[in-house]
Amino acid sequence: MSNVNPSGDGIKPPDDECNLIHSPDANRQRVSLRYECNPDKKWYVLRATYGREKKAYDYIVNDETIAYLPLRYVLKRVLGRNKRVLAPLLPNILFVYAEQSKVNEYLKQTPELSYLRYYYNHLKTDANGVNPPLTIEYSEMNNFIDATSVDDVHLKVVELSKCHFKSGDKVRITDGAFRGVQGYVARVAGQQRVIVTIEGLCTVATAYIPSAFIEVI
């Protein structure tokens, strides 16, 4: 599940760069990747304090900037009953596709977003020995969106140490709800799944994928 400028929220995408469209309540609808790759923009990973990622998301997409907030349905006890509610797949994390100057504007010059910070890449250092903001390549982010926008209760964030990889071959899922997702085959919780990793941030496992739905790239 995800929020990527959801349809039906009254937000009009920019004319030259159509936003990702997804409605969390619409028949397990997949995200439609209909935005152009811009060499001046990157996918930045941002951190919102105290669970305010949805608040930041709403502000940013209303400013006509592309953003992605992966959501999933979870069961919560409400007034003595179990209820399905939407919750962030990655608590406190928000993805924004923009030029760095625009992201800096949000983080340093926008009082309404004073709780928003860069998520830094702790696996790299720049020329000054400082960890740079974590960014994600365009194609890698699209694949991550494909994987995390599926409404499936078996989609989960996992630890790499708990993934028992079948081989080092990269694969593509050819059928089913996760069709098109690329990653690596592994056994997780006793089931064959495809693993998608954003280095320095997280690892996600799809639901069970039969071998007939997997091809080596």
The 8 nearest C-alpha neighbors of each residue, nearest first, counted from 0:
[[1, 148, 70, 71, 150, 149, 23, 69],
 [2, 0, 69, 70, 148, 68, 3, 23],
 [1, 3, 68, 5, 67, 4, 69, 21],
 [2, 4, 67, 5, 19, 66, 20, 21],
 [3, 5, 20, 2, 19, 60, 18, 6],
 [6, 4, 21, 22, 20, 3, 2, 8],
 [7, 5, 8, 22, 20, 21, 4, 9],
 [6, 8, 9, 5, 22, 10, 4, 21],
 [9, 7, 10, 6, 5, 4, 11, 22],
 [8, 10, 7, 11, 6, 5, 61, 4],
 [11, 9, 8, 12, 61, 4, 60, 7],
 [10, 12, 9, 13, 63, 14, 61, 18],
 [13, 11, 17, 18, 63, 14, 10, 16],
 [14, 12, 16, 15, 17, 63, 11, 18],
 [13, 15, 16, 12, 17, 11, 18, 63],
 [16, 14, 13, 17, 35, 12, 34, 18],
 [15, 17, 34, 13, 14, 35, 18, 12],
 [18, 16, 34, 12, 33, 13, 15, 14],
 [19, 17, 34, 12, 65, 20, 16, 33],
 [18, 20, 32, 3, 31, 33, 4, 34],
 [21, 19, 5, 31, 6, 4, 30, 3],
 [22, 20, 5, 30, 6, 3, 23, 2],
 [21, 23, 5, 25, 24, 6, 28, 20],
 [24, 22, 25, 0, 1, 21, 2, 27],
 [25, 23, 22, 26, 27, 28, 21, 0],
 [24, 26, 22, 28, 27, 23, 21, 29],
 [25, 27, 28, 24, 23, 22, 150, 29],
 [28, 26, 150, 25, 29, 149, 24, 23],
 [27, 29, 26, 25, 30, 21, 22, 23],
 [30, 28, 148, 149, 31, 27, 21, 145],
 [29, 31, 21, 20, 32, 148, 19, 28],
 [30, 32, 20, 19, 33, 29, 21, 18],
 [33, 31, 19, 34, 30, 141, 20, 18],
 [34, 32, 31, 17, 19, 18, 35, 20],
 [35, 33, 17, 16, 18, 32, 19, 36],
 [34, 36, 16, 37, 33, 17, 15, 32],
 [35, 37, 38, 34, 137, 40, 16, 39],
 [36, 38, 39, 40, 35, 41, 97, 137],
 [39, 37, 40, 36, 41, 98, 137, 35],
 [38, 40, 37, 98, 41, 97, 99, 36],
 [41, 39, 98, 97, 37, 38, 96, 42],
 [42, 40, 96, 97, 43, 98, 134, 135],
 [41, 43, 96, 135, 134, 95, 94, 97],
 [44, 42, 134, 95, 94, 41, 133, 96],
 [43, 45, 94, 118, 133, 93, 134, 117],
 [46, 44, 117, 118, 93, 116, 92, 94],
 [45, 47, 92, 116, 91, 118, 115, 117],
 [48, 46, 115, 91, 52, 51, 114, 92],
 [47, 49, 114, 50, 51, 91, 46, 115],
 [50, 48, 51, 47, 91, 114, 52, 90],
 [49, 51, 91, 48, 52, 47, 90, 53],
 [50, 52, 54, 47, 53, 49, 48, 55],
 [51, 53, 55, 47, 91, 54, 50, 93],
 [54, 52, 56, 55, 51, 57, 68, 50],
 [53, 55, 51, 57, 52, 56, 58, 50],
 [56, 54, 52, 58, 53, 57, 59, 51],
 [55, 57, 53, 59, 54, 58, 52, 60],
 [58, 56, 54, 55, 60, 59, 61, 53],
 [57, 59, 55, 61, 56, 60, 62, 54],
 [58, 60, 62, 56, 61, 57, 64, 55],
 [59, 61, 63, 64, 62, 57, 58, 65],
 [62, 60, 63, 58, 59, 57, 10, 64],
 [61, 63, 59, 60, 64, 58, 57, 65],
 [64, 62, 60, 61, 12, 13, 65, 59],
 [65, 63, 60, 62, 59, 66, 97, 96],
 [64, 66, 96, 18, 95, 60, 63, 67],
 [67, 65, 95, 94, 3, 96, 60, 64],
 [68, 66, 3, 94, 2, 69, 93, 95],
 [67, 69, 2, 93, 1, 3, 70, 94],
 [70, 68, 1, 88, 0, 87, 2, 147],
 [71, 69, 87, 1, 0, 88, 86, 85],
 [72, 70, 0, 85, 86, 88, 87, 73],
 [71, 73, 85, 84, 83, 86, 74, 70],
 [74, 72, 83, 84, 85, 75, 71, 86],
 [75, 73, 83, 82, 81, 84, 76, 72],
 [76, 74, 82, 81, 77, 73, 83, 84],
 [75, 77, 81, 80, 79, 82, 78, 74],
 [76, 78, 80, 79, 75, 81, 82, 74],
 [79, 77, 80, 76, 81, 82, 75, 74],
 [78, 80, 77, 76, 81, 82, 75, 74],
 [81, 79, 77, 76, 78, 82, 75, 74],
 [80, 82, 76, 75, 74, 77, 83, 79],
 [81, 83, 75, 74, 84, 76, 80, 77],
 [84, 82, 74, 73, 72, 75, 81, 85],
 [83, 85, 72, 73, 82, 74, 86, 75],
 [86, 84, 72, 71, 70, 73, 83, 87],
 [85, 87, 70, 71, 72, 88, 84, 73],
 [88, 86, 70, 89, 90, 69, 71, 85],
 [87, 89, 70, 69, 71, 90, 86, 156],
 [90, 88, 87, 92, 91, 69, 70, 156],
 [89, 91, 87, 92, 88, 50, 52, 86],
 [90, 92, 47, 50, 52, 46, 48, 89],
 [93, 91, 46, 90, 89, 45, 52, 47],
 [92, 94, 45, 68, 52, 44, 46, 67],
 [95, 93, 44, 67, 66, 43, 45, 42],
 [96, 94, 66, 43, 42, 65, 97, 67],
 [97, 95, 42, 65, 41, 66, 43, 40],
 [98, 96, 40, 41, 95, 101, 99, 102],
 [97, 99, 40, 101, 100, 39, 41, 102],
 [98, 100, 102, 101, 103, 97, 40, 41],
 [99, 101, 103, 98, 102, 104, 97, 105],
 [102, 100, 104, 99, 98, 103, 97, 105],
 [101, 103, 99, 105, 104, 100, 106, 98],
 [104, 102, 100, 106, 101, 105, 107, 99],
 [103, 105, 108, 101, 102, 107, 106, 100],
 [104, 106, 109, 102, 103, 107, 108, 112],
 [105, 107, 103, 104, 115, 108, 102, 116],
 [108, 106, 104, 103, 105, 109, 113, 110],
 [107, 109, 104, 105, 106, 110, 103, 113],
 [108, 110, 105, 111, 112, 107, 106, 104],
 [111, 109, 113, 112, 108, 107, 105, 106],
 [110, 112, 109, 113, 114, 58, 55, 105],
 [113, 111, 110, 114, 115, 109, 106, 105],
 [112, 114, 110, 115, 111, 106, 109, 107],
 [113, 115, 112, 48, 47, 116, 51, 111],
 [116, 114, 47, 112, 113, 46, 106, 48],
 [117, 115, 46, 45, 106, 47, 118, 114],
 [118, 116, 45, 132, 119, 46, 44, 115],
 [117, 119, 45, 44, 46, 132, 133, 116],
 [120, 118, 132, 133, 131, 117, 121, 130],
 [119, 121, 133, 122, 132, 130, 131, 123],
 [120, 122, 123, 130, 119, 199, 124, 131],
 [121, 123, 120, 199, 124, 130, 198, 119],
 [122, 124, 121, 130, 120, 125, 131, 129],
 [125, 123, 130, 129, 128, 131, 126, 122],
 [124, 126, 128, 127, 129, 130, 131, 123],
 [125, 127, 128, 124, 129, 130, 131, 123],
 [128, 126, 125, 129, 124, 130, 131, 123],
 [127, 129, 124, 125, 126, 130, 123, 131],
 [130, 128, 124, 125, 127, 131, 126, 123],
 [129, 131, 124, 120, 121, 123, 119, 125],
 [132, 130, 119, 120, 129, 133, 124, 125],
 [133, 131, 119, 120, 118, 117, 134, 130],
 [132, 134, 120, 119, 44, 118, 43, 131],
 [135, 133, 43, 42, 44, 132, 41, 136],
 [134, 136, 42, 140, 137, 139, 43, 41],
 [135, 137, 139, 138, 140, 42, 134, 41],
 [136, 138, 140, 139, 141, 135, 36, 42],
 [139, 137, 141, 140, 136, 142, 135, 143],
 [140, 138, 142, 136, 141, 137, 143, 135],
 [141, 139, 143, 137, 142, 138, 135, 136],
 [140, 142, 144, 138, 143, 139, 145, 137],
 [141, 143, 145, 139, 140, 144, 180, 146],
 [144, 142, 140, 146, 145, 141, 147, 139],
 [143, 145, 141, 147, 146, 142, 148, 140],
 [146, 144, 142, 143, 148, 147, 180, 141],
 [145, 147, 143, 144, 148, 180, 142, 177],
 [146, 148, 144, 149, 145, 143, 0, 69],
 [147, 149, 0, 1, 145, 144, 146, 29],
 [150, 148, 0, 147, 151, 29, 146, 27],
 [149, 151, 0, 27, 148, 152, 71, 72],
 [152, 150, 153, 154, 149, 206, 0, 71],
 [151, 153, 154, 150, 72, 71, 155, 73],
 [152, 154, 206, 151, 155, 205, 207, 204],
 [155, 153, 205, 206, 152, 151, 204, 156],
 [156, 154, 204, 203, 153, 157, 205, 152],
 [155, 157, 203, 202, 204, 201, 158, 154],
 [158, 156, 202, 203, 155, 159, 204, 161],
 [157, 159, 160, 161, 202, 162, 156, 201],
 [160, 158, 162, 161, 157, 202, 163, 196],
 [159, 161, 158, 162, 163, 157, 164, 187],
 [160, 162, 159, 158, 163, 187, 157, 188],
 [163, 161, 159, 187, 160, 185, 186, 164],
 [164, 162, 185, 186, 161, 165, 187, 160],
 [163, 165, 185, 166, 184, 162, 186, 183],
 [164, 166, 185, 184, 163, 167, 186, 183],
 [167, 165, 168, 164, 184, 183, 185, 169],
 [166, 168, 169, 183, 165, 164, 184, 170],
 [169, 167, 166, 170, 215, 183, 216, 184],
 [168, 170, 183, 182, 216, 215, 167, 181],
 [171, 169, 215, 216, 214, 182, 181, 183],
 [170, 172, 181, 214, 180, 213, 179, 173],
 [171, 173, 213, 178, 179, 180, 212, 174],
 [172, 174, 178, 212, 213, 179, 171, 214],
 [175, 173, 178, 212, 172, 176, 177, 179],
 [174, 176, 178, 177, 173, 212, 172, 208],
 [175, 177, 178, 149, 174, 29, 151, 150],
 [178, 176, 175, 180, 146, 179, 172, 149],
 [177, 179, 174, 172, 173, 175, 176, 180],
 [180, 178, 172, 171, 173, 177, 181, 145],
 [179, 181, 172, 178, 171, 177, 142, 146],
 [182, 180, 171, 170, 179, 172, 142, 169],
 [181, 183, 195, 194, 170, 169, 193, 171],
 [184, 182, 194, 169, 193, 170, 185, 168],
 [183, 185, 193, 165, 192, 164, 194, 191],
 [186, 184, 164, 163, 165, 192, 191, 162],
 [185, 187, 191, 163, 190, 189, 162, 192],
 [186, 188, 189, 190, 162, 185, 191, 192],
 [187, 189, 190, 186, 161, 162, 191, 192],
 [188, 190, 187, 186, 191, 192, 207, 163],
 [191, 189, 186, 187, 188, 207, 192, 185],
 [190, 192, 186, 207, 185, 208, 187, 184],
 [193, 191, 207, 208, 205, 185, 184, 206],
 [192, 194, 184, 183, 205, 182, 204, 185],
 [193, 195, 204, 183, 182, 203, 184, 192],
 [196, 194, 182, 203, 202, 204, 193, 143],
 [197, 195, 202, 198, 201, 203, 194, 182],
 [196, 198, 201, 200, 202, 199, 195, 135],
 [199, 197, 200, 196, 201, 202, 122, 120],
 [198, 200, 120, 197, 122, 201, 121, 133],
 [201, 199, 197, 198, 202, 196, 120, 133],
 [202, 200, 197, 196, 199, 203, 198, 156],
 [201, 203, 196, 157, 156, 195, 197, 158],
 [204, 202, 156, 195, 155, 194, 157, 196],
 [205, 203, 194, 155, 193, 154, 192, 156],
 [206, 204, 154, 193, 192, 207, 194, 203],
 [205, 207, 153, 154, 192, 208, 204, 151],
 [208, 206, 192, 191, 190, 205, 209, 153],
 [207, 209, 192, 191, 206, 210, 212, 193],
 [210, 208, 211, 212, 207, 191, 213, 192],
 [209, 211, 213, 212, 208, 214, 191, 172],
 [212, 210, 209, 213, 214, 208, 173, 174],
 [211, 213, 173, 210, 174, 209, 172, 208],
 [214, 212, 172, 210, 211, 171, 173, 170],
 [215, 213, 171, 170, 216, 172, 212, 173],
 [214, 216, 170, 169, 171, 168, 213, 172],
 [215, 170, 169, 214, 171, 168, 181, 213]]
